[in-house]
Amino acid sequence: MDLENVAYLEDGDITPDGKLEISADGEPVVVMLSGSFCGFCSKFAPEYQKAANKLNGKKAFMATIVIDKQKKLGKELNNFIPNFKGVPTVVVFRNGNYEKTYNGPRTEAGLIEFINEL
């Protein structure tokens, strides 16, 4: 599941207290949490990719965390994302802090609508 126009976050990009170490100059950072083992993630990834391509860096910085490849970070997600239950999950950070979780349809259109409202 290689995504283009999407940054891959690693263990060091989020501090243990949940502060995102990526600067986006006040713009939201939209992060898809996924797993290489997850069939739903494989189905959702192309939709996330299409949204990232369409937005092309406007409105939000798009990123992903593959939790089984970033094991330390994967274990810490419950500590700073309320009600985190599993993958795929899309969360938003702003100015380094968790802001909200996306609960809408797992489609390009749904993601773009959500991001445009941030």
C-alpha positions in Angstrom: 0.0 0.0 0.0 2.4 2.7 -1.2 0.7 6.1 -1.3 1.9 9.1 -3.3 1.4 12.7 -2.1 1.1 11.3 1.4 3.8 11.5 4.1 4.7 8.3 6.0 5.0 9.1 9.7 7.4 7.2 11.9 7.7 6.5 15.6 9.6 9.8 16.3 7.1 12.0 14.5 4.7 11.9 17.4 5.9 12.3 21.0 4.7 9.9 23.7 2.3 12.6 25.0 0.7 12.8 21.5 2.3 15.9 20.1 2.8 15.7 16.4 6.3 16.8 15.4 5.3 17.8 11.9 4.8 21.5 11.1 2.1 22.5 8.7 2.0 26.2 9.4 -1.4 26.0 11.2 -3.0 23.8 8.5 -4.6 20.6 9.6 -2.6 17.4 9.3 -4.9 14.5 8.3 -3.5 11.1 9.2 -4.7 7.8 8.1 -3.9 5.1 10.6 -3.7 1.7 8.9 -2.1 -1.7 9.0 -0.5 -3.8 6.3 -2.6 -6.8 7.7 -5.9 -4.9 7.3 -8.2 -5.7 4.4 -10.4 -2.7 5.1 -7.3 -0.5 5.0 -6.4 -1.9 1.6 -9.8 -1.0 0.3 -9.8 2.5 1.9 -6.2 3.4 0.8 -7.1 4.1 -2.8 -9.8 6.5 -1.7 -7.4 8.3 0.7 -4.9 8.5 -2.2 -7.5 10.0 -4.5 -8.4 12.6 -1.9 -4.7 13.4 -1.4 -4.1 13.8 -5.2 -7.2 16.0 -5.6 -6.2 18.3 -2.7 -2.6 18.3 -3.8 -1.3 19.8 -0.5 -4.1 22.4 -0.3 -6.4 22.6 2.7 -4.4 19.9 4.6 -1.1 18.0 4.9 -2.0 14.3 4.3 0.0 11.6 6.1 -0.3 8.0 7.1 1.0 5.7 9.9 1.2 2.0 9.2 0.9 0.9 12.8 2.4 -2.6 12.4 5.6 -1.0 10.9 5.7 1.7 13.6 5.2 -0.6 16.6 6.1 1.9 19.3 3.7 4.5 18.0 1.0 1.9 17.3 1.0 1.0 21.0 0.8 4.6 22.1 -2.2 5.6 20.0 -4.7 4.7 22.7 -3.0 7.2 25.0 -3.8 10.3 22.9 -6.6 9.5 20.4 -9.9 9.2 22.3 -11.9 6.1 21.6 -9.3 4.7 19.2 -10.5 1.2 18.4 -8.6 0.1 15.4 -7.7 0.7 11.8 -8.5 2.2 9.4 -9.0 5.4 11.3 -8.4 9.0 10.1 -7.5 11.6 12.6 -6.7 15.3 12.4 -3.9 17.2 14.2 -3.5 21.0 14.2 -0.5 22.8 15.5 0.8 19.5 16.7 -2.2 18.5 18.8 -4.9 16.0 18.2 -8.1 17.7 17.1 -10.7 15.2 16.0 -11.4 11.8 14.4 -13.1 11.4 11.0 -16.3 9.2 11.3 -17.7 9.8 7.8 -17.8 7.6 4.7 -14.6 6.0 3.6 -14.7 7.6 0.2 -12.7 10.3 -1.7 -15.8 12.6 -1.7 -16.4 12.0 2.1 -12.8 12.8 3.0 -12.7 15.9 0.8 -15.9 17.2 2.3 -14.6 16.6 5.8 -11.2 18.3 5.0 -12.9 21.3 3.4 -14.9 21.8 6.6 -11.8 21.9 8.9 
